[in-house]
């Protein structure tokens, strides 16, 4: 199913993809390591941000639906597993 913020997430991911390509070019062009590391940190922060948007969207749609459908325990188990991986 389509999430409320799917379009915004896809746009953010496209920007992140372009940013990663830029970092690859920086490495190919022997840009200084500190500059590359700063850009990697920016991509990491952008990925965390988009992950937060996806999480919020999931809570507002999937988890609410799971409660309505009486499937909260399974949905919560899956969410915990995903969060553990996201946070690690």
Phi, psi and omega in degrees: 000158183272131177273156183304321186254022183302315181297317179296320178296315180297321177295317179298317180295324177296319177295319179297318178302316178295322179297318179296319177299323177296321178295319178300317178297321179301317180294317179298329182266012178056039174294152185301145181304315179302321179295320178296317180298323177297319180291323176296319178298322179295320178294318179301316179296321179294320177295319177299320180295315179292327175297321178294321178296317179296318179299313180300316179298320179297316180297320182286335183246295187296315182291321177297316179297320179299319177297314180298325181274358181074024183244030185299316184299314178295317180296320180294318178300314179296319179296316178301315179299314180295318180296320178300319178288321180295319184285327183293000000 
